[in-house]
Amino acid sequence: MYQPTLPFHKDEHSLRIFLENASSKKLSIVITDNSTSMLSIKEKKGVVNIRLHRMFLCAGNDVLNEVADYIKRKRKKTPLIREFINRHTHSLKKIQPKKVTIRTEGRYHDLNEIYDSVNQEYFGGNISAAITWGARRPKQSAAKRTLGSYSYLSNIIRINPQLDSIKVPRYYMEFLVYHEMLHADIGLKNKNNRRIVHSGEFKKREKECRQYIKAVEWEKKRWK
């Protein structure tokens, strides 16, 4: 796996403002890593909910104006959007990582193997985020310890290397990786200009993991 690099020109907030101004619609935008649904639009209670692949953060104004027209008129012909997606889908597959060291093989757990298994079982193999063991740091108390994280900017999942232990069960690692992959799939949501990391949708889908109950129980006992 590798991390694609694209010249991001806008963040989520500025992209929403641009599209709201261009479409004259109230928008809710979610940036995702879903490689099968690059752009989807649903309107509910006067708010247009848009899910966009992160590649649109680097789209030019011509493409974004066509997105705005699509929001307003649900136009069937979107040549600029189609060409943009085709061009950057190709780039996502070809561009190699920069200044990122990916380490997946551990002494007890192989992150790459776990990632691929979870990706196929729950996401149909559609998540393209990279995964790696994080940097080793001095041991911290359980309250301050971060076991896993997902970066929306770099599209990288990092797992705490302290979990590469014979004492950490495979089912817990699967759940943790699933949790971080959910972040990549669902994206961030905004409410009242605040970012919501664990939305209602996130919490609902998190419980769909087969390992959810015993993983949560193990975590409570192990890290309390």
C-alpha positions as CSV (number, residue, x, y, z in Angstrom):
1,M,0.0,0.0,0.0
2,Y,1.1,3.6,-0.4
3,Q,-0.2,7.0,0.3
4,P,-1.3,9.1,-2.7
5,T,-0.2,12.7,-2.7
6,L,-2.3,15.4,-4.4
7,P,-1.9,19.2,-4.3
8,F,-4.8,20.0,-1.9
9,H,-5.9,23.5,-2.5
10,K,-8.9,23.7,-0.2
11,D,-9.8,22.4,3.2
12,E,-13.3,21.0,4.0
13,H,-14.6,24.3,5.3
14,S,-13.5,26.4,2.4
15,L,-14.8,23.8,-0.1
16,R,-18.2,24.0,1.6
17,I,-18.2,27.8,1.5
18,F,-17.3,27.8,-2.2
19,L,-20.0,25.3,-3.1
20,E,-22.6,27.0,-1.0
21,N,-21.9,30.4,-2.7
22,A,-21.9,28.8,-6.2
23,S,-25.0,26.7,-5.7
24,S,-27.0,29.0,-3.4
25,K,-27.8,26.0,-1.3
26,K,-27.3,25.1,2.4
27,L,-24.8,22.3,2.3
28,S,-23.4,19.6,4.6
29,I,-20.2,18.1,3.3
30,V,-18.4,14.9,4.2
31,I,-14.9,14.2,2.8
32,T,-14.3,10.4,2.4
33,D,-11.9,7.9,1.1
34,N,-14.5,5.8,-0.6
35,S,-13.1,4.9,-4.0
36,T,-16.3,3.5,-5.4
37,S,-18.6,6.5,-4.7
38,M,-16.6,9.7,-5.5
39,L,-19.6,12.1,-5.4
40,S,-23.1,11.5,-4.0
41,I,-25.8,14.0,-3.2
42,K,-28.9,13.7,-1.1
43,E,-31.3,16.5,0.0
44,K,-33.1,16.3,3.3
45,K,-35.1,19.0,5.2
46,G,-33.7,21.8,3.1
47,V,-30.0,20.8,3.4
48,V,-28.1,19.1,0.6
49,N,-25.8,16.4,2.0
50,I,-22.8,15.8,-0.2
51,R,-20.2,13.1,0.1
52,L,-17.0,13.8,-1.8
53,H,-13.8,11.9,-2.3
54,R,-10.8,13.8,-0.9
55,M,-9.5,14.3,-4.4
56,F,-12.0,17.2,-4.8
57,L,-10.0,19.2,-2.3
58,C,-7.6,19.9,-5.2
59,A,-10.3,20.5,-7.9
60,G,-10.1,23.7,-9.8
61,N,-13.0,26.2,-9.9
62,D,-14.2,24.9,-13.2
63,V,-14.8,21.5,-11.8
64,L,-16.3,22.8,-8.6
65,N,-18.6,25.1,-10.5
66,E,-19.9,22.0,-12.4
67,V,-20.4,20.3,-9.0
68,A,-22.4,23.3,-7.9
69,D,-24.5,23.1,-11.1
70,Y,-25.0,19.4,-10.4
71,I,-26.3,20.3,-7.0
72,K,-28.7,23.0,-8.3
73,R,-30.0,21.2,-11.4
74,K,-29.1,17.6,-11.0
75,R,-27.7,17.9,-14.5
76,K,-27.0,14.5,-16.2
77,K,-24.0,15.6,-18.2
78,T,-20.9,16.4,-16.1
79,P,-17.9,16.1,-18.4
80,L,-15.5,18.1,-16.3
81,I,-16.3,16.1,-13.1
82,R,-16.0,12.8,-15.0
83,E,-12.6,13.8,-16.6
84,F,-11.4,15.1,-13.2
85,I,-12.3,11.8,-11.5
86,N,-10.7,9.7,-14.2
87,R,-7.5,11.7,-14.2
88,H,-7.1,11.6,-10.4
89,T,-8.2,8.0,-10.0
90,H,-5.3,7.2,-12.3
91,S,-3.0,9.4,-10.1
92,L,-4.1,7.7,-6.9
93,K,-3.0,4.4,-8.3
94,K,0.3,5.6,-9.6
95,I,1.8,8.3,-7.3
96,Q,4.2,6.9,-4.8
97,P,4.5,8.2,-1.2
98,K,6.7,11.1,-0.1
99,K,8.5,11.2,3.2
100,V,6.3,8.5,4.7
101,T,7.8,5.2,6.0
102,I,5.3,2.5,6.1
103,R,6.0,-0.3,8.5
104,T,3.3,-3.0,8.7
105,E,5.2,-6.2,9.8
106,G,5.4,-6.6,13.6
107,R,6.8,-9.3,15.8
108,Y,3.3,-10.6,16.7
109,H,0.9,-8.8,14.4
110,D,1.1,-8.1,10.6
111,L,-0.9,-4.9,10.0
112,N,-1.0,-5.4,6.3
113,E,-2.6,-8.8,6.6
114,I,-5.1,-7.6,9.2
115,Y,-5.9,-4.5,7.0
116,D,-6.5,-6.5,3.9
117,S,-8.7,-9.0,5.7
118,V,-10.9,-6.2,7.3
119,N,-11.0,-4.3,4.1
120,Q,-12.4,-7.2,2.2
121,E,-14.9,-8.3,4.8
122,Y,-16.4,-5.0,5.7
123,F,-15.5,-2.5,2.9
124,G,-15.4,-4.7,-0.2
125,G,-11.7,-3.8,-0.6
126,N,-12.6,-0.2,-1.4
127,I,-10.5,1.6,1.3
128,S,-7.2,2.9,0.0
129,A,-5.7,4.4,3.2
130,A,-2.2,3.3,4.1
131,I,-1.5,1.7,7.5
132,T,1.6,1.6,9.5
133,W,2.9,1.2,13.0
134,G,3.4,4.5,14.7
135,A,6.6,5.9,16.1
136,R,7.7,4.4,19.4
137,R,7.3,6.8,22.3
138,P,7.9,6.7,26.1
139,K,5.1,4.7,27.7
140,Q,2.2,6.8,28.9
141,S,-0.7,6.2,31.2
142,A,-3.8,4.6,29.8
143,A,-5.7,7.9,29.9
144,K,-3.2,9.6,27.6
145,R,-2.5,6.6,25.3
146,T,-3.6,6.8,21.7
147,L,-4.0,3.2,20.4
148,G,-4.8,4.1,16.8
149,S,-5.4,7.2,14.7
150,Y,-6.5,8.1,11.2
151,S,-5.2,11.3,9.4
152,Y,-7.7,12.8,7.0
153,L,-4.9,15.0,5.6
154,S,-2.4,12.3,4.8
155,N,-4.8,9.4,4.5
156,I,-2.7,7.2,6.9
157,I,-3.8,4.9,9.7
158,R,-1.3,4.6,12.5
159,I,-1.4,1.9,15.2
160,N,0.4,2.2,18.5
161,P,3.4,-0.1,18.4
162,Q,2.8,-1.1,22.0
163,L,0.0,-3.2,20.7
164,D,2.5,-5.5,18.9
165,S,2.5,-7.9,21.8
166,I,1.6,-11.5,22.4
167,K,-0.8,-10.2,25.1
168,V,-2.9,-8.4,22.5
169,P,-5.4,-10.7,20.9
170,R,-5.9,-10.8,17.1
171,Y,-9.6,-9.9,17.5
172,Y,-8.8,-6.7,19.2
173,M,-6.4,-5.7,16.4
174,E,-9.1,-6.4,13.8
175,F,-11.5,-4.2,15.7
176,L,-9.0,-1.4,16.1
177,V,-8.1,-1.4,12.4
178,Y,-11.8,-1.6,11.5
179,H,-12.4,1.5,13.7
180,E,-9.8,3.5,12.0
181,M,-10.9,2.4,8.5
182,L,-14.4,3.6,9.4
183,H,-12.9,7.1,9.8
184,A,-11.5,6.8,6.2
185,D,-14.8,5.5,4.8
186,I,-17.2,7.9,6.6
187,G,-15.1,11.0,6.7
188,L,-15.6,14.0,9.0
189,K,-19.0,15.7,9.5
190,N,-19.7,19.3,10.4
191,K,-22.4,20.5,12.7
192,N,-22.7,24.2,13.7
193,N,-19.1,24.7,12.4
194,R,-17.8,21.9,14.6
195,R,-16.2,18.8,13.4
196,I,-17.9,15.6,14.5
197,V,-15.4,12.6,14.5
198,H,-17.7,9.9,16.0
199,S,-21.1,10.7,14.4
200,G,-24.3,8.7,14.9
201,E,-23.6,6.8,11.7
202,F,-20.0,6.0,12.9
203,K,-21.2,4.6,16.2
204,K,-23.9,2.5,14.5
205,R,-21.5,1.0,11.9
206,E,-18.8,0.5,14.6
207,K,-21.1,-2.0,16.3
208,E,-21.4,-4.0,13.0
209,C,-17.9,-5.3,13.5
210,R,-18.0,-9.0,14.6
211,Q,-15.4,-8.3,17.2
212,Y,-17.0,-5.3,18.7
213,I,-18.4,-6.7,22.0
214,K,-15.4,-8.7,23.1
215,A,-12.9,-6.1,21.8
216,V,-14.5,-3.4,23.9
217,E,-14.7,-5.7,26.9
218,W,-11.0,-6.6,26.5
219,E,-10.0,-2.9,26.1
220,K,-11.8,-1.9,29.3
221,K,-10.1,-4.7,31.3
222,R,-6.7,-4.2,29.7
223,W,-6.4,-0.4,29.7
224,K,-8.5,0.6,32.7
